[in-house]
């Protein structure tokens, strides 16, 4: 049971990392190489916090562009 939870959290963490990289790419208007960052790990709580910050920044940026 514990291994299942660990594998689930690792999968969620990888998806959050990819989403955060995409949001960072949108904000900076630059690309990223997935092969370079594929092996890197970020703790889940930092990934969630980064997702909130980057999501908020993207929303504000798009709101400023539309307005």
Backbone bond lengths (Angstrom), bond angles and torsions (degrees), N, CA, C in turn:
res aa  C-N    CA-C-N  psi(-1)  N-CA   C-N-CA  omega(-1)  CA-C   N-CA-C  phi
1 X - - - 1.449 - - 1.527 110.68 -
2 X 1.322 116.71 -42.84 1.459 120.08 -179.31 1.525 111.27 -64.79
3 X 1.323 116.70 -37.82 1.460 119.46 178.74 1.526 111.57 -66.22
4 X 1.328 116.91 -35.80 1.459 120.01 177.10 1.519 110.85 -63.09
5 X 1.316 117.30 -43.13 1.460 121.37 179.52 1.523 109.94 -64.47
6 X 1.324 116.93 -42.35 1.461 120.66 179.79 1.525 110.81 -63.44
7 X 1.324 117.60 -42.93 1.464 120.60 178.75 1.524 111.19 -65.87
8 X 1.322 116.70 -37.35 1.462 120.39 177.94 1.520 110.75 -64.40
9 X 1.333 117.00 -46.17 1.468 120.60 179.60 1.522 110.82 -64.39
10 X 1.316 117.71 -37.61 1.466 120.25 178.19 1.523 110.79 -64.61
11 X 1.316 117.18 -39.82 1.464 120.69 178.43 1.530 110.55 -66.19
12 X 1.329 116.76 -43.32 1.473 120.85 177.94 1.517 109.52 -62.41
13 X 1.318 117.23 -41.10 1.459 121.48 -179.35 1.524 111.21 -63.52
14 X 1.330 117.86 -40.38 1.464 121.06 178.68 1.524 110.80 -64.52
15 X 1.318 116.69 -41.67 1.462 120.46 179.27 1.522 110.30 -65.46
16 X 1.334 117.43 -42.59 1.464 120.49 178.02 1.526 111.19 -62.76
17 X 1.309 117.09 -37.41 1.462 120.33 177.93 1.517 111.08 -63.31
18 X 1.312 117.32 -42.99 1.463 121.29 179.35 1.534 110.36 -65.71
19 X 1.326 117.46 -42.17 1.466 120.90 178.10 1.525 110.17 -62.87
20 X 1.336 117.20 -43.13 1.458 120.34 179.18 1.525 111.75 -64.14
21 X 1.317 117.05 -39.82 1.460 119.58 176.97 1.520 111.45 -64.02
22 X 1.317 117.12 -39.08 1.461 120.63 177.89 1.527 110.71 -64.64
23 X 1.341 117.24 -44.73 1.469 119.95 178.56 1.523 111.34 -63.55
24 X 1.331 116.87 -39.74 1.461 120.29 177.41 1.526 110.30 -64.58
25 X 1.327 116.53 -37.45 1.448 121.05 177.60 1.529 110.32 -63.51
26 X 1.325 117.16 -40.20 1.462 120.90 179.34 1.531 110.24 -65.93
27 X 1.322 117.21 -42.33 1.463 120.61 -178.58 1.521 112.92 -67.78
28 X 1.311 117.57 -38.73 1.463 120.12 -176.27 1.520 113.18 -94.19
29 X 1.319 117.70 -7.30 1.469 123.38 -179.40 1.527 110.92 58.89
30 X 1.324 116.34 35.11 1.458 121.75 177.13 1.524 108.11 -128.79
31 X 1.287 115.96 161.81 1.458 120.81 177.34 1.515 111.09 -93.92
32 X 1.318 115.67 177.00 1.454 121.02 174.52 1.511 108.29 -142.77
33 X 1.307 115.39 155.02 1.453 121.82 179.14 1.526 108.12 -98.75
34 X 1.307 116.98 112.52 1.463 120.91 -176.82 1.523 111.85 -63.64
35 X 1.315 117.27 -31.45 1.465 120.54 -178.81 1.530 111.64 -63.86
36 X 1.333 117.42 -31.31 1.462 120.99 179.22 1.521 112.42 -71.74
37 X 1.317 117.22 -35.08 1.466 120.73 -174.10 1.521 112.81 -102.26
38 X 1.313 117.39 1.86 1.463 120.50 -175.60 1.525 112.20 -62.12
39 X 1.297 118.88 -38.54 1.454 121.77 -175.99 1.519 114.19 -87.71
40 X 1.316 118.47 -9.94 1.456 121.16 -176.71 1.526 110.45 -78.62
41 X 1.326 116.01 145.08 1.460 119.96 179.57 1.524 109.49 -123.11
42 X 1.308 114.81 143.95 1.452 123.51 176.82 1.522 106.25 -126.04
43 X 1.326 118.52 137.80 1.464 118.94 178.25 1.532 111.71 -58.99
44 X 1.305 115.93 148.32 1.465 121.16 -174.67 1.526 111.45 -59.57
45 X 1.332 117.67 -43.09 1.463 119.33 -177.35 1.531 111.43 -64.79
46 X 1.320 118.28 -33.86 1.464 120.16 175.98 1.523 111.01 -72.35
47 X 1.319 117.10 -35.36 1.456 120.64 176.89 1.526 110.99 -63.36
48 X 1.316 116.91 -42.06 1.467 120.63 179.14 1.527 110.20 -65.65
49 X 1.333 116.94 -44.33 1.465 120.47 178.89 1.528 110.52 -62.87
50 X 1.324 117.01 -43.11 1.458 120.75 178.37 1.521 111.22 -64.14
51 X 1.328 116.93 -37.64 1.462 120.45 177.07 1.527 110.89 -61.70
52 X 1.317 117.44 -42.72 1.465 120.52 178.46 1.519 111.55 -64.61
53 X 1.322 117.47 -44.67 1.463 121.11 -178.96 1.523 111.10 -65.76
54 X 1.325 117.14 -48.62 1.459 120.21 -179.15 1.524 111.73 -66.38
55 X 1.321 117.23 -39.43 1.466 120.28 177.01 1.519 111.56 -61.64
56 X 1.322 116.31 -42.08 1.466 121.00 177.68 1.528 110.31 -64.21
57 X 1.330 117.27 -42.80 1.459 120.85 -180.00 1.531 111.53 -65.14
58 X 1.316 117.57 -40.05 1.466 120.40 178.10 1.525 110.35 -65.81
59 X 1.317 117.70 -41.62 1.470 120.83 178.30 1.519 111.13 -61.56
60 X 1.319 117.34 -44.06 1.466 120.70 179.28 1.526 110.58 -65.62
61 X 1.316 117.24 -39.62 1.461 120.75 179.28 1.520 110.94 -63.85
62 X 1.326 117.29 -46.98 1.465 119.41 179.11 1.524 111.83 -66.62
63 X 1.312 117.55 -35.66 1.466 120.69 177.14 1.522 110.09 -63.61
64 X 1.328 116.11 -40.79 1.461 119.77 177.73 1.517 112.73 -66.86
65 X 1.319 117.42 -33.78 1.453 120.51 178.65 1.524 111.60 -72.39
66 X 1.312 117.06 -36.88 1.467 121.22 -177.88 1.515 110.78 -75.04
67 X 1.280 115.83 -38.87 1.457 121.51 -176.48 1.490 108.59 -74.19
